[in-house]
Amino acid sequence: MVDEAGYSTLMIYGLMRGSFGKAWYSPRSLKAEASILKNCLHSGKALYHFMYGEDDFRYAGWGKRINRKMRIVSTYHQPPAIFETVVHNTKHVKSLDAIIALGSNQVPYFKDLLGTEHIFLVPHGIDTDFFRPATKFTGPKNRRTCLFVGQWLRDFQCLRNMIRIIADKDKNIFFKIITPESSRKELDDLDTIKIESNVSEGSLLTSYQNADIMVLPLTDCTANNSILEAMASGLPLVTTDTGGIRDYVNDTCAFLTPKGDAETMASKVMLLAEDEALRLQMSVAAREKAIREFTWKIVADKISEVYRIIAEA
């Protein structure tokens, strides 16, 4: 794409790594950066956006020594503690013209590396046309279904403890767990749950639409796709007050509980399970907030503004 300042924009989409602890920067990442360096020898104004900076950006900044009209943006998805483990040498970060942070917990860290004027807080987006409430609820009417989705930075110990606390007090609260096969061992011995893995996107949507409450204990976060999908689907949330979670939810649509506090999380889940009016109120607020703040059109406009600022610098 070419913007009003005449910058051609090339998006470099990173690979999502299978699990923390593996090498994130891959031969494919190196090949992409080599292509950029070759291209910058012949291009004029060019703006490159690395969508997954932890995975794919290391060496492209060298091109700015050759092409002074080159601009580079990188989006970083991981909280600082994970970033420091994945990216051992941060020297290359200083060659960026802009960093897009997905959570406010990233901003102080990156300001120390690049300076305040180069850091932009832009939320992750969600497709609110696809992820939407059901026109007719088809879930069980004689019990409340809580949904848990994902694996990365999830607090499985807190989840286990919370489910056990609730099971001892209310057998009509059921948990549907959607998580990779590798995480099933964390929960297989619990009674009031159903675990699914490798679900299709359509099946995932149906799970959101047939649930009553989204429950997501976390160890850390910036943006969280499952939170956004649940909000767009109109689910009230019970989640952990950690990382950048407050950039995405507030007390109109979510109960935020202390990290690792299974007792408090269980009490909020039971409160929502018992109070239909409160669930409906928070459901409406979640959907409205998703549409108002996180639709892709709104997010794309914010990213375009970042491009405009650095193109004119």
C-alpha positions as CSV (number, residue, x, y, z in Angstrom):
1,M,0.0,0.0,0.0
2,V,1.2,3.6,-0.6
3,D,0.2,6.3,1.9
4,E,-0.2,10.1,1.3
5,A,3.5,10.7,2.2
6,G,4.5,8.3,-0.6
7,Y,5.7,5.5,1.6
8,S,5.1,2.0,0.2
9,T,4.2,-0.3,3.1
10,L,5.3,-3.9,3.4
11,M,3.7,-6.0,6.2
12,I,5.9,-8.8,7.6
13,Y,3.6,-11.3,9.4
14,G,5.4,-13.4,12.0
15,L,4.9,-17.0,12.9
16,M,3.2,-17.8,16.1
17,R,5.5,-20.2,18.0
18,G,4.1,-23.4,19.4
19,S,5.3,-23.0,23.0
20,F,7.4,-20.7,25.2
21,G,11.0,-21.9,25.4
22,K,11.6,-22.7,21.8
23,A,13.6,-20.4,19.5
24,W,11.2,-17.8,18.2
25,Y,13.4,-16.2,15.6
26,S,13.5,-18.7,12.8
27,P,15.2,-19.3,9.4
28,R,12.0,-17.9,7.8
29,S,12.4,-14.7,9.8
30,L,16.0,-14.4,8.7
31,K,15.0,-14.9,5.0
32,A,12.3,-12.2,5.3
33,E,14.8,-9.7,6.8
34,A,17.3,-10.5,4.1
35,S,14.7,-9.7,1.5
36,I,14.0,-6.4,3.1
37,L,17.7,-5.5,3.2
38,K,18.1,-6.4,-0.4
39,N,15.0,-4.3,-1.3
40,C,16.1,-1.2,0.5
41,L,19.1,-0.9,-1.8
42,H,16.8,-0.1,-4.6
43,S,13.7,1.5,-3.0
44,G,13.1,5.1,-2.1
45,K,10.6,5.7,0.7
46,A,9.6,2.4,2.3
47,L,7.9,1.6,5.5
48,Y,8.1,-1.9,7.0
49,H,5.9,-3.1,9.8
50,F,6.9,-6.2,11.7
51,M,3.6,-7.6,13.1
52,Y,5.4,-9.9,15.6
53,G,8.6,-8.2,16.6
54,E,9.6,-10.8,19.1
55,D,9.6,-13.4,16.4
56,D,10.8,-11.7,13.3
57,F,12.7,-8.4,13.8
58,R,16.5,-8.5,14.4
59,Y,18.6,-7.2,11.5
60,A,16.4,-5.1,9.1
61,G,17.5,-1.9,10.9
62,W,20.8,-2.2,9.2
63,G,19.1,-1.1,6.0
64,K,18.7,2.4,7.4
65,R,22.5,2.9,7.0
66,I,21.9,2.6,3.3
67,N,18.5,4.1,2.8
68,R,17.8,7.1,5.1
69,K,14.2,7.2,3.9
70,M,13.5,3.7,5.3
71,R,11.1,3.5,8.3
72,I,10.5,0.5,10.5
73,V,7.6,-0.2,12.9
74,S,7.4,-3.2,15.1
75,T,4.4,-4.5,17.2
76,Y,5.3,-6.4,20.4
77,H,2.8,-8.8,21.9
78,Q,4.6,-10.2,25.0
79,P,4.8,-8.7,28.4
80,P,8.3,-7.4,29.4
81,A,9.2,-10.5,31.4
82,I,8.6,-12.8,28.4
83,F,10.2,-10.3,25.9
84,E,13.5,-10.3,27.9
85,T,13.6,-14.1,27.9
86,V,13.0,-14.3,24.1
87,V,15.0,-11.3,23.0
88,H,18.4,-11.5,24.7
89,N,20.0,-8.5,22.9
90,T,17.9,-5.4,22.5
91,K,20.4,-3.3,20.5
92,H,18.3,-3.7,17.3
93,V,15.3,-2.2,19.0
94,K,17.0,1.2,18.9
95,S,16.8,1.2,15.1
96,L,13.0,1.3,15.1
97,D,11.1,4.4,14.3
98,A,8.0,3.3,16.2
99,I,7.0,0.5,18.6
100,I,3.3,-0.4,18.8
101,A,2.6,-1.7,22.3
102,L,-0.6,-3.7,22.9
103,G,-0.6,-3.2,26.7
104,S,0.2,-0.3,29.0
105,N,2.5,-2.6,31.0
106,Q,4.9,-2.6,28.0
107,V,5.2,1.1,27.7
108,P,7.6,2.0,30.5
109,Y,9.9,-0.9,29.4
110,F,10.1,0.2,25.8
111,K,10.4,3.9,26.7
112,D,13.7,3.1,28.4
113,L,14.9,1.4,25.1
114,L,13.6,3.8,22.5
115,G,12.3,7.0,24.1
116,T,8.8,8.2,24.8
117,E,8.0,9.8,21.4
118,H,8.5,6.5,19.6
119,I,6.1,4.3,21.7
120,F,2.4,4.1,20.7
121,L,-0.2,2.2,22.7
122,V,-2.6,0.6,20.2
123,P,-5.0,-2.2,21.2
124,H,-5.3,-5.5,19.5
125,G,-8.5,-5.8,17.5
126,I,-11.3,-8.3,17.1
127,D,-13.7,-9.2,14.3
128,T,-17.0,-8.1,15.9
129,D,-19.0,-9.3,12.9
130,F,-17.8,-12.9,13.3
131,F,-17.6,-13.0,17.1
132,R,-21.1,-12.0,18.1
133,P,-23.8,-13.1,20.5
134,A,-26.2,-15.8,19.4
135,T,-29.6,-14.7,18.2
136,K,-31.0,-17.6,20.2
137,F,-29.3,-19.3,23.2
138,T,-29.0,-23.0,22.7
139,G,-27.0,-23.9,25.8
140,P,-28.3,-26.0,28.8
141,K,-31.0,-24.1,30.7
142,N,-30.6,-26.0,33.9
143,R,-27.0,-25.1,34.6
144,R,-24.5,-22.3,34.1
145,T,-21.6,-22.9,31.7
146,C,-18.3,-21.2,32.2
147,L,-15.9,-21.1,29.3
148,F,-12.0,-21.2,29.5
149,V,-10.0,-20.8,26.3
150,G,-6.3,-21.1,25.6
151,Q,-2.9,-22.0,27.1
152,W,-0.4,-19.2,26.8
153,L,0.1,-17.4,30.2
154,R,-2.9,-19.1,31.7
155,D,-2.9,-19.9,35.4
156,F,-3.9,-23.6,35.4
157,Q,-3.3,-24.0,39.1
158,C,-5.7,-21.2,39.9
159,L,-8.2,-22.7,37.5
160,R,-8.0,-26.1,39.1
161,N,-8.4,-24.7,42.6
162,M,-11.3,-22.5,41.5
163,I,-13.2,-25.3,39.8
164,R,-12.8,-27.5,42.9
165,I,-14.1,-24.8,45.2
166,I,-17.1,-24.2,43.0
167,A,-17.8,-28.0,42.6
168,D,-18.0,-28.3,46.4
169,K,-20.7,-25.6,46.6
170,D,-22.7,-25.7,43.4
171,K,-22.8,-28.8,41.0
172,N,-24.9,-26.8,38.5
173,I,-21.9,-24.7,37.4
174,F,-20.1,-26.5,34.6
175,F,-16.8,-25.6,32.9
176,K,-16.0,-26.1,29.2
177,I,-12.2,-25.9,28.7
178,I,-10.8,-25.3,25.2
179,T,-7.1,-25.8,25.3
180,P,-4.3,-27.7,23.4
181,E,-3.8,-31.4,24.1
182,S,-0.6,-30.7,25.9
183,S,-2.6,-28.9,28.7
184,R,-5.2,-31.6,29.3
185,K,-3.1,-33.2,32.0
186,E,-3.5,-30.1,34.1
187,L,-7.3,-30.7,34.4
188,D,-8.2,-34.2,33.4
189,D,-9.0,-35.4,37.0
190,L,-11.8,-32.8,37.5
191,D,-15.4,-33.9,37.3
192,T,-17.4,-30.8,36.4
193,I,-15.6,-30.0,33.1
194,K,-15.4,-31.0,29.5
195,I,-12.1,-30.5,27.6
196,E,-11.9,-29.9,23.9
197,S,-8.8,-29.5,21.7
198,N,-8.1,-28.6,18.1
199,V,-11.5,-27.0,17.6
200,S,-12.5,-25.2,14.4
201,E,-13.2,-21.5,14.4
202,G,-16.9,-22.2,13.9
203,S,-17.0,-24.5,16.9
204,L,-15.1,-22.0,19.0
205,L,-17.7,-19.3,18.1
206,T,-20.5,-21.7,19.1
207,S,-18.8,-22.3,22.5
208,Y,-18.7,-18.6,23.2
209,Q,-22.3,-18.2,22.2
210,N,-23.5,-21.1,24.3
211,A,-21.6,-20.1,27.5
212,D,-22.8,-17.9,30.3
213,I,-19.5,-16.6,31.7
214,M,-16.0,-16.4,30.5
215,V,-13.4,-17.4,33.2
216,L,-9.7,-16.8,32.5
217,P,-7.1,-16.9,35.3
218,L,-3.9,-15.4,33.9
219,T,-0.3,-15.2,35.0
220,D,0.5,-12.1,32.9
221,C,-0.8,-10.5,29.7
222,T,-0.8,-7.7,27.2
223,A,-3.6,-8.2,24.7
224,N,-5.5,-11.5,25.0
225,N,-7.5,-12.9,22.0
226,S,-9.7,-15.0,24.2
227,I,-10.8,-11.9,26.2
228,L,-11.6,-10.0,23.1
229,E,-13.5,-12.9,21.5
230,A,-15.5,-13.3,24.7
231,M,-16.3,-9.6,24.9
232,A,-17.4,-9.5,21.2
233,S,-19.6,-12.6,21.9
234,G,-21.3,-10.8,24.8
235,L,-19.9,-12.8,27.7
236,P,-19.4,-11.3,31.1
237,L,-15.9,-12.0,32.3
238,V,-14.0,-13.1,35.5
239,T,-10.3,-12.7,35.0
240,T,-7.1,-11.8,36.7
241,D,-6.0,-8.3,37.4
242,T,-2.6,-8.5,35.9
243,G,-0.4,-7.1,33.1
244,G,-2.3,-4.9,30.6
245,I,-5.8,-6.5,31.3
246,R,-7.2,-3.1,32.3
247,D,-6.5,-1.7,28.8
248,Y,-9.2,-4.1,27.6
249,V,-11.8,-4.6,30.3
250,N,-13.3,-2.6,33.2
251,D,-15.8,-3.2,36.0
252,T,-18.8,-2.8,33.7
253,C,-18.1,-6.0,31.9
254,A,-15.6,-7.9,34.1
255,F,-14.7,-8.9,37.6
256,L,-11.0,-8.6,38.1
257,T,-9.4,-10.7,40.8
258,P,-5.9,-10.8,42.4
259,K,-3.4,-13.1,40.8
260,G,-3.7,-16.7,42.0
261,D,-6.7,-15.9,44.2
262,A,-9.0,-18.9,43.4
263,E,-11.3,-18.2,46.3
264,T,-12.2,-14.7,45.1
265,M,-12.5,-15.8,41.5
266,A,-14.8,-18.7,42.6
267,S,-17.0,-16.2,44.5
268,K,-17.4,-13.9,41.5
269,V,-18.2,-16.8,39.2
270,M,-20.9,-18.0,41.6
271,L,-22.3,-14.5,41.9
272,L,-22.7,-14.2,38.2
273,A,-24.1,-17.7,37.9
274,E,-26.9,-16.8,40.4
275,D,-27.7,-13.3,39.1
276,E,-29.2,-13.4,35.6
277,A,-29.8,-9.6,35.5
278,L,-26.2,-8.9,36.4
279,R,-25.0,-11.4,33.7
280,L,-27.2,-9.6,31.1
281,Q,-26.0,-6.2,32.1
282,M,-22.3,-7.1,31.9
283,S,-23.0,-9.0,28.7
284,V,-24.3,-5.9,27.0
285,A,-21.5,-3.8,28.3
286,A,-18.9,-6.3,27.0
287,R,-20.3,-6.4,23.5
288,E,-20.7,-2.6,23.4
289,K,-17.1,-2.0,24.6
290,A,-15.7,-4.5,22.0
291,I,-17.6,-2.7,19.2
292,R,-16.7,0.8,20.5
293,E,-13.0,0.3,21.1
294,F,-11.7,-2.9,19.4
295,T,-13.2,-3.4,16.0
296,W,-10.5,-3.8,13.4
297,K,-11.5,-0.6,11.6
298,I,-10.9,1.4,14.7
299,V,-7.6,-0.3,15.4
300,A,-6.5,0.0,11.7
301,D,-7.2,3.8,11.9
302,K,-4.9,4.1,14.9
303,I,-2.1,2.1,13.2
304,S,-2.5,4.3,10.1
305,E,-2.0,7.3,12.3
306,V,1.3,5.8,13.6
307,Y,2.4,5.4,10.0
308,R,1.5,9.1,9.2
309,I,3.5,10.3,12.2
310,I,6.7,8.5,11.5
311,A,6.5,9.1,7.7
312,E,6.4,12.8,8.4
313,A,9.2,12.7,11.0
